[in-house]
């Protein structure tokens, strides 16, 4: 996906990592058999991460409303 020959972390892959970090942050708190699904993402891809570089993703719960959870992800 993305530009041919661009050997960097793509924005869609970055979003996948972000969604997994959010899921991991709350999964232990969910009832058995329940899971999370992303419904809204607002991202700014600040810089390219070359293939093979280490990328760390952290998710913080900012709040909840009904069945929605808002996260801050870095």
Biopython code that builds the backbone (N, CA, C, O; Angstrom):
import numpy as np
from Bio.PDB.StructureBuilder import StructureBuilder

atoms = [
    (1, "UNK", "N", (0.847, -1.168, 0.000)),
    (1, "UNK", "CA", (0.000, 0.000, 0.000)),
    (1, "UNK", "C", (0.894, 1.234, 0.000)),
    (1, "UNK", "O", (1.989, 1.213, 0.561)),
    (2, "UNK", "N", (0.434, 2.291, -0.619)),
    (2, "UNK", "CA", (1.200, 3.528, -0.641)),
    (2, "UNK", "C", (2.051, 3.628, -1.881)),
    (2, "UNK", "O", (1.795, 2.964, -2.885)),
    (3, "UNK", "N", (3.052, 4.451, -1.803)),
    (3, "UNK", "CA", (3.934, 4.714, -2.935)),
    (3, "UNK", "C", (4.853, 3.521, -3.153)),
    (3, "UNK", "O", (5.483, 3.030, -2.217)),
    (4, "UNK", "N", (4.923, 3.058, -4.402)),
    (4, "UNK", "CA", (5.834, 1.952, -4.718)),
    (4, "UNK", "C", (7.255, 2.346, -4.350)),
    (4, "UNK", "O", (7.712, 3.441, -4.677)),
    (5, "UNK", "N", (7.940, 1.455, -3.676)),
    (5, "UNK", "CA", (9.326, 1.698, -3.307)),
    (5, "UNK", "C", (9.509, 2.435, -1.999)),
    (5, "UNK", "O", (10.632, 2.518, -1.501)),
    (6, "UNK", "N", (8.442, 2.975, -1.422)),
    (6, "UNK", "CA", (8.551, 3.663, -0.131)),
    (6, "UNK", "C", (8.602, 2.606, 0.964)),
    (6, "UNK", "O", (7.585, 1.991, 1.286)),
    (7, "UNK", "N", (9.758, 2.399, 1.522)),
    (7, "UNK", "CA", (9.949, 1.346, 2.518)),
    (7, "UNK", "C", (9.863, 1.951, 3.926)),
    (7, "UNK", "O", (10.828, 1.954, 4.691)),
    (8, "UNK", "N", (8.666, 2.459, 4.229)),
    (8, "UNK", "CA", (8.400, 3.097, 5.514)),
    (8, "UNK", "C", (7.064, 2.595, 6.059)),
    (8, "UNK", "O", (6.291, 1.956, 5.344)),
    (9, "UNK", "N", (6.805, 2.888, 7.320)),
    (9, "UNK", "CA", (5.532, 2.538, 7.954)),
    (9, "UNK", "C", (4.421, 3.369, 7.311)),
    (9, "UNK", "O", (4.455, 4.599, 7.349)),
    (10, "UNK", "N", (3.450, 2.696, 6.729)),
    (10, "UNK", "CA", (2.346, 3.403, 6.071)),
    (10, "UNK", "C", (1.344, 3.903, 7.111)),
    (10, "UNK", "O", (1.280, 3.389, 8.228)),
    (11, "UNK", "N", (0.577, 4.897, 6.732)),
    (11, "UNK", "CA", (-0.459, 5.416, 7.626)),
    (11, "UNK", "C", (-1.489, 4.343, 7.979)),
    (11, "UNK", "O", (-1.864, 4.247, 9.148)),
    (12, "UNK", "N", (-1.969, 3.529, 7.025)),
    (12, "UNK", "CA", (-2.904, 2.461, 7.408)),
    (12, "UNK", "C", (-2.299, 1.471, 8.416)),
    (12, "UNK", "O", (-2.995, 1.007, 9.319)),
    (13, "UNK", "N", (-1.030, 1.154, 8.266)),
    (13, "UNK", "CA", (-0.377, 0.248, 9.223)),
    (13, "UNK", "C", (-0.238, 0.931, 10.576)),
    (13, "UNK", "O", (-0.399, 0.284, 11.611)),
    (14, "UNK", "N", (0.057, 2.219, 10.585)),
    (14, "UNK", "CA", (0.150, 2.961, 11.838)),
    (14, "UNK", "C", (-1.196, 2.938, 12.560)),
    (14, "UNK", "O", (-1.246, 2.755, 13.776)),
    (15, "UNK", "N", (-2.278, 3.121, 11.821)),
    (15, "UNK", "CA", (-3.613, 3.088, 12.420)),
    (15, "UNK", "C", (-3.924, 1.698, 12.966)),
    (15, "UNK", "O", (-4.543, 1.575, 14.022)),
    (16, "UNK", "N", (-3.505, 0.657, 12.264)),
    (16, "UNK", "CA", (-3.707, -0.710, 12.766)),
    (16, "UNK", "C", (-3.004, -0.878, 14.109)),
    (16, "UNK", "O", (-3.581, -1.441, 15.040)),
    (17, "UNK", "N", (-1.771, -0.400, 14.222)),
    (17, "UNK", "CA", (-1.034, -0.485, 15.485)),
    (17, "UNK", "C", (-1.736, 0.310, 16.586)),
    (17, "UNK", "O", (-1.791, -0.128, 17.735)),
    (18, "UNK", "N", (-2.264, 1.462, 16.235)),
    (18, "UNK", "CA", (-2.984, 2.286, 17.206)),
    (18, "UNK", "C", (-4.236, 1.573, 17.713)),
    (18, "UNK", "O", (-4.508, 1.570, 18.914)),
    (19, "UNK", "N", (-4.994, 0.974, 16.804)),
    (19, "UNK", "CA", (-6.211, 0.263, 17.213)),
    (19, "UNK", "C", (-5.882, -0.924, 18.114)),
    (19, "UNK", "O", (-6.616, -1.204, 19.062)),
    (20, "UNK", "N", (-4.795, -1.615, 17.830)),
    (20, "UNK", "CA", (-4.392, -2.739, 18.682)),
    (20, "UNK", "C", (-3.976, -2.244, 20.068)),
    (20, "UNK", "O", (-4.278, -2.896, 21.067)),
    (21, "UNK", "N", (-3.291, -1.108, 20.143)),
    (21, "UNK", "CA", (-2.898, -0.558, 21.444)),
    (21, "UNK", "C", (-4.130, -0.182, 22.265)),
    (21, "UNK", "O", (-4.170, -0.419, 23.472)),
    (22, "UNK", "N", (-5.127, 0.399, 21.617)),
    (22, "UNK", "CA", (-6.368, 0.749, 22.312)),
    (22, "UNK", "C", (-7.071, -0.505, 22.819)),
    (22, "UNK", "O", (-7.532, -0.551, 23.960)),
    (23, "UNK", "N", (-7.147, -1.500, 21.979)),
    (23, "UNK", "CA", (-7.784, -2.764, 22.360)),
    (23, "UNK", "C", (-7.055, -3.383, 23.544)),
    (23, "UNK", "O", (-7.686, -3.805, 24.513)),
    (24, "UNK", "N", (-5.732, -3.437, 23.471)),
    (24, "UNK", "CA", (-4.942, -4.028, 24.553)),
    (24, "UNK", "C", (-5.136, -3.275, 25.865)),
    (24, "UNK", "O", (-5.072, -3.875, 26.938)),
    (25, "UNK", "N", (-5.375, -1.960, 25.789)),
    (25, "UNK", "CA", (-5.542, -1.151, 26.994)),
    (25, "UNK", "C", (-6.813, -1.488, 27.763)),
    (25, "UNK", "O", (-6.850, -1.348, 28.985)),
    (26, "UNK", "N", (-7.854, -1.928, 27.064)),
    (26, "UNK", "CA", (-9.136, -2.156, 27.741)),
    (26, "UNK", "C", (-9.602, -3.605, 27.739)),
    (26, "UNK", "O", (-10.532, -3.946, 28.470)),
    (27, "UNK", "N", (-8.996, -4.449, 26.955)),
    (27, "UNK", "CA", (-9.465, -5.836, 26.848)),
    (27, "UNK", "C", (-9.562, -6.539, 28.201)),
    (27, "UNK", "O", (-10.534, -7.261, 28.424)),
    (28, "UNK", "N", (-8.596, -6.365, 29.123)),
    (28, "UNK", "CA", (-8.727, -7.037, 30.422)),
    (28, "UNK", "C", (-9.933, -6.564, 31.230)),
    (28, "UNK", "O", (-10.348, -7.246, 32.167)),
    (29, "UNK", "N", (-10.495, -5.419, 30.887)),
    (29, "UNK", "CA", (-11.631, -4.864, 31.627)),
    (29, "UNK", "C", (-12.980, -5.276, 31.054)),
    (29, "UNK", "O", (-14.016, -5.055, 31.679)),
    (30, "UNK", "N", (-12.969, -5.875, 29.865)),
    (30, "UNK", "CA", (-14.214, -6.249, 29.196)),
    (30, "UNK", "C", (-14.710, -7.614, 29.669)),
    (30, "UNK", "O", (-13.927, -8.466, 30.088)),
    (31, "UNK", "N", (-16.017, -7.798, 29.592)),
    (31, "UNK", "CA", (-16.598, -9.096, 29.906)),
    (31, "UNK", "C", (-16.095, -10.134, 28.916)),
    (31, "UNK", "O", (-15.744, -9.809, 27.782)),
    (32, "UNK", "N", (-16.066, -11.373, 29.353)),
    (32, "UNK", "CA", (-15.636, -12.472, 28.492)),
    (32, "UNK", "C", (-16.460, -12.495, 27.208)),
    (32, "UNK", "O", (-17.684, -12.369, 27.243)),
    (33, "UNK", "N", (-15.786, -12.654, 26.089)),
    (33, "UNK", "CA", (-16.463, -12.707, 24.807)),
    (33, "UNK", "C", (-16.684, -11.353, 24.154)),
    (33, "UNK", "O", (-17.129, -11.287, 23.008)),
    (34, "UNK", "N", (-16.381, -10.270, 24.863)),
    (34, "UNK", "CA", (-16.533, -8.928, 24.303)),
    (34, "UNK", "C", (-15.200, -8.450, 23.739)),
    (34, "UNK", "O", (-14.135, -8.917, 24.142)),
    (35, "UNK", "N", (-15.278, -7.521, 22.809)),
    (35, "UNK", "CA", (-14.078, -6.995, 22.162)),
    (35, "UNK", "C", (-14.337, -5.537, 21.790)),
    (35, "UNK", "O", (-15.410, -5.002, 22.073)),
    (36, "UNK", "N", (-13.369, -4.905, 21.164)),
    (36, "UNK", "CA", (-13.514, -3.521, 20.730)),
    (36, "UNK", "C", (-13.447, -3.443, 19.211)),
    (36, "UNK", "O", (-12.947, -4.349, 18.544)),
    (37, "UNK", "N", (-13.965, -2.336, 18.682)),
    (37, "UNK", "CA", (-13.866, -2.069, 17.252)),
    (37, "UNK", "C", (-13.729, -0.557, 17.087)),
    (37, "UNK", "O", (-14.451, 0.212, 17.720)),
    (38, "UNK", "N", (-12.801, -0.140, 16.235)),
    (38, "UNK", "CA", (-12.607, 1.287, 15.997)),
    (38, "UNK", "C", (-13.713, 1.849, 15.123)),
    (38, "UNK", "O", (-14.132, 1.209, 14.158)),
    (39, "UNK", "N", (-14.194, 3.057, 15.460)),
    (39, "UNK", "CA", (-15.242, 3.694, 14.660)),
    (39, "UNK", "C", (-14.848, 5.079, 14.172)),
    (39, "UNK", "O", (-15.478, 5.609, 13.257)),
    (40, "UNK", "N", (-13.821, 5.674, 14.764)),
    (40, "UNK", "CA", (-13.393, 7.012, 14.355)),
    (40, "UNK", "C", (-11.906, 7.157, 14.648)),
    (40, "UNK", "O", (-11.435, 6.788, 15.724)),
    (41, "UNK", "N", (-11.176, 7.695, 13.682)),
    (41, "UNK", "CA", (-9.736, 7.903, 13.853)),
    (41, "UNK", "C", (-9.387, 9.287, 13.327)),
    (41, "UNK", "O", (-9.795, 9.663, 12.228)),
    (42, "UNK", "N", (-8.634, 10.040, 14.112)),
    (42, "UNK", "CA", (-8.129, 11.341, 13.689)),
    (42, "UNK", "C", (-6.621, 11.304, 13.899)),
    (42, "UNK", "O", (-6.148, 11.358, 15.034)),
    (43, "UNK", "N", (-5.870, 11.213, 12.811)),
    (43, "UNK", "CA", (-4.420, 11.034, 12.946)),
    (43, "UNK", "C", (-3.646, 12.096, 12.182)),
    (43, "UNK", "O", (-4.132, 12.697, 11.225)),
    (44, "UNK", "N", (-2.433, 12.298, 12.643)),
    (44, "UNK", "CA", (-1.454, 13.123, 11.950)),
    (44, "UNK", "C", (-0.176, 12.302, 11.921)),
    (44, "UNK", "O", (0.429, 12.048, 12.963)),
    (45, "UNK", "N", (0.233, 11.890, 10.741)),
    (45, "UNK", "CA", (1.433, 11.062, 10.576)),
    (45, "UNK", "C", (2.614, 12.021, 10.470)),
    (45, "UNK", "O", (2.841, 12.610, 9.413)),
    (46, "UNK", "N", (3.365, 12.182, 11.555)),
    (46, "UNK", "CA", (4.374, 13.240, 11.668)),
    (46, "UNK", "C", (5.659, 12.992, 10.895)),
    (46, "UNK", "O", (6.266, 13.933, 10.383)),
    (47, "UNK", "N", (6.075, 11.746, 10.805)),
    (47, "UNK", "CA", (7.355, 11.468, 10.138)),
    (47, "UNK", "C", (7.373, 10.025, 9.669)),
    (47, "UNK", "O", (6.628, 9.182, 10.168)),
    (48, "UNK", "N", (8.228, 9.762, 8.712)),
    (48, "UNK", "CA", (8.374, 8.398, 8.203)),
    (48, "UNK", "C", (9.180, 7.563, 9.191)),
    (48, "UNK", "O", (10.144, 8.045, 9.786)),
    (49, "UNK", "N", (8.777, 6.310, 9.358)),
    (49, "UNK", "CA", (9.533, 5.342, 10.154)),
    (49, "UNK", "C", (10.042, 4.290, 9.177)),
    (49, "UNK", "O", (9.250, 3.512, 8.646)),
    (50, "UNK", "N", (11.350, 4.254, 8.932)),
    (50, "UNK", "CA", (11.900, 3.297, 7.972)),
    (50, "UNK", "C", (11.616, 1.855, 8.381)),
    (50, "UNK", "O", (11.509, 1.545, 9.568)),
    (51, "UNK", "N", (11.495, 0.979, 7.388)),
    (51, "UNK", "CA", (11.313, -0.444, 7.678)),
    (51, "UNK", "C", (12.432, -0.914, 8.591)),
    (51, "UNK", "O", (13.594, -0.551, 8.407)),
    (52, "UNK", "N", (12.071, -1.726, 9.575)),
    (52, "UNK", "CA", (13.044, -2.268, 10.510)),
    (52, "UNK", "C", (13.246, -1.419, 11.750)),
    (52, "UNK", "O", (13.881, -1.868, 12.704)),
    (53, "UNK", "N", (12.716, -0.194, 11.757)),
    (53, "UNK", "CA", (12.861, 0.642, 12.948)),
    (53, "UNK", "C", (11.826, 0.226, 13.991)),
    (53, "UNK", "O", (10.789, -0.348, 13.661)),
    (54, "UNK", "N", (12.125, 0.526, 15.247)),
    (54, "UNK", "CA", (11.210, 0.182, 16.338)),
    (54, "UNK", "C", (10.194, 1.305, 16.507)),
    (54, "UNK", "O", (10.553, 2.480, 16.580)),
    (55, "UNK", "N", (8.933, 0.928, 16.567)),
    (55, "UNK", "CA", (7.846, 1.890, 16.756)),
    (55, "UNK", "C", (7.104, 1.499, 18.026)),
    (55, "UNK", "O", (6.709, 0.344, 18.188)),
    (56, "UNK", "N", (6.914, 2.455, 18.922)),
    (56, "UNK", "CA", (6.188, 2.211, 20.167)),
    (56, "UNK", "C", (4.875, 2.977, 20.124)),
    (56, "UNK", "O", (4.845, 4.158, 19.779)),
    (57, "UNK", "N", (3.790, 2.296, 20.477)),
    (57, "UNK", "CA", (2.463, 2.909, 20.478)),
    (57, "UNK", "C", (1.899, 2.804, 21.891)),
    (57, "UNK", "O", (1.887, 1.727, 22.487)),
    (58, "UNK", "N", (1.434, 3.933, 22.419)),
    (58, "UNK", "CA", (0.830, 3.960, 23.750)),
    (58, "UNK", "C", (-0.586, 4.510, 23.641)),
    (58, "UNK", "O", (-0.826, 5.508, 22.961)),
    (59, "UNK", "N", (-1.522, 3.848, 24.319)),
    (59, "UNK", "CA", (-2.919, 4.293, 24.317)),
    (59, "UNK", "C", (-3.340, 4.637, 25.739)),
    (59, "UNK", "O", (-3.042, 3.905, 26.683)),
    (60, "UNK", "N", (-4.032, 5.755, 25.880)),
    (60, "UNK", "CA", (-4.539, 6.206, 27.172)),
    (60, "UNK", "C", (-6.042, 6.442, 27.039)),
    (60, "UNK", "O", (-6.492, 7.089, 26.094)),
    (61, "UNK", "N", (-6.807, 5.921, 27.979)),
    (61, "UNK", "CA", (-8.254, 6.150, 27.981)),
    (61, "UNK", "C", (-8.516, 7.559, 28.510)),
    (61, "UNK", "O", (-8.099, 7.906, 29.615)),
    (62, "UNK", "N", (-9.212, 8.368, 27.704)),
    (62, "UNK", "CA", (-9.558, 9.731, 28.114)),
    (62, "UNK", "C", (-10.933, 9.794, 28.755)),
    (62, "UNK", "O", (-11.184, 10.638, 29.616)),
    (63, "UNK", "N", (-11.826, 8.901, 28.337)),
    (63, "UNK", "CA", (-13.168, 8.910, 28.898)),
    (63, "UNK", "C", (-14.067, 7.923, 28.184)),
    (63, "UNK", "O", (-13.695, 7.322, 27.176)),
    (64, "UNK", "N", (-15.263, 7.774, 28.734)),
    (64, "UNK", "CA", (-16.246, 6.871, 28.143)),
    (64, "UNK", "C", (-17.593, 7.580, 28.067)),
    (64, "UNK", "O", (-17.890, 8.484, 28.848)),
    (65, "UNK", "N", (-18.396, 7.145, 27.106)),
    (65, "UNK", "CA", (-19.772, 7.623, 26.977)),
    (65, "UNK", "C", (-20.579, 6.478, 26.399)),
    (65, "UNK", "O", (-20.348, 6.045, 25.270)),
    (66, "UNK", "N", (-21.529, 5.992, 27.185)),
    (66, "UNK", "CA", (-22.308, 4.822, 26.795)),
    (66, "UNK", "C", (-21.341, 3.676, 26.477)),
    (66, "UNK", "O", (-20.592, 3.234, 27.349)),
    (67, "UNK", "N", (-21.358, 3.202, 25.241)),
    (67, "UNK", "CA", (-20.488, 2.081, 24.861)),
    (67, "UNK", "C", (-19.245, 2.548, 24.113)),
    (67, "UNK", "O", (-18.538, 1.735, 23.517)),
    (68, "UNK", "N", (-18.976, 3.840, 24.139)),
    (68, "UNK", "CA", (-17.822, 4.386, 23.418)),
    (68, "UNK", "C", (-16.702, 4.728, 24.394)),
    (68, "UNK", "O", (-16.942, 5.176, 25.515)),
    (69, "UNK", "N", (-15.487, 4.508, 23.943)),
    (69, "UNK", "CA", (-14.305, 4.838, 24.730)),
    (69, "UNK", "C", (-13.450, 5.777, 23.891)),
    (69, "UNK", "O", (-13.184, 5.506, 22.720)),
    (70, "UNK", "N", (-13.026, 6.872, 24.489)),
    (70, "UNK", "CA", (-12.150, 7.804, 23.780)),
    (70, "UNK", "C", (-10.720, 7.600, 24.279)),
    (70, "UNK", "O", (-10.466, 7.527, 25.481)),
    (71, "UNK", "N", (-9.800, 7.511, 23.329)),
    (71, "UNK", "CA", (-8.391, 7.277, 23.630)),
    (71, "UNK", "C", (-7.530, 8.431, 23.137)),
    (71, "UNK", "O", (-7.897, 9.146, 22.205)),
    (72, "UNK", "N", (-6.400, 8.596, 23.767)),
    (72, "UNK", "CA", (-5.306, 9.404, 23.230)),
    (72, "UNK", "C", (-4.194, 8.423, 22.935)),
    (72, "UNK", "O", (-3.815, 7.634, 23.801)),
    (73, "UNK", "N", (-3.672, 8.462, 21.733)),
    (73, "UNK", "CA", (-2.658, 7.491, 21.320)),
    (73, "UNK", "C", (-1.420, 8.235, 20.848)),
    (73, "UNK", "O", (-1.508, 9.187, 20.073)),
    (74, "UNK", "N", (-0.278, 7.791, 21.322)),
    (74, "UNK", "CA", (1.008, 8.338, 20.876)),
    (74, "UNK", "C", (1.845, 7.221, 20.321)),
    (74, "UNK", "O", (2.973, 7.453, 19.885)),
]
sb = StructureBuilder()
sb.init_structure("model")
sb.init_model(0)
sb.init_chain("A")
sb.init_seg("    ")
for serial, (resi, resn, name, xyz) in enumerate(atoms, 1):
    if name == "N":
        sb.init_residue(resn, " ", resi, " ")
    sb.init_atom(name, np.array(xyz, "f"), 0.0, 1.0, " ", f" {name:<3s}", serial, name[0])
structure = sb.get_structure()
